[in-house]
Amino acid sequence: MKSSRNGIGVYFRRQKSKVGHLQAIVATANKIARIFYAMITKKKPFDERKVGLDDKELLLRKITLAQRILDRLNLRLSVAEE
């Protein structure tokens, strides 16, 4: 899970950074169990798009959030070019 590039792998890495390795394993296993249960009861195939964000989308969200915070503080972010 820690190196997989799918939605569940991204979810695991995010949880690991928030709560630690062992709790991330439990949270990810719980998520997989809930996905499996929903697939069985609703008789629908697995939809990767509903699992979580990929790394690029998550990075864009973080950048947008940082820009909003800087705007509230009346600060600007500039990128230094080499």
Summary of the structure (lengths in Angstrom):
residues: 82
radius of gyration: 17.2
end to end distance: 37.0
largest distance: 56.1
contacts: 173
relative contact order: 0.13
helix: 68%
strand: 0%
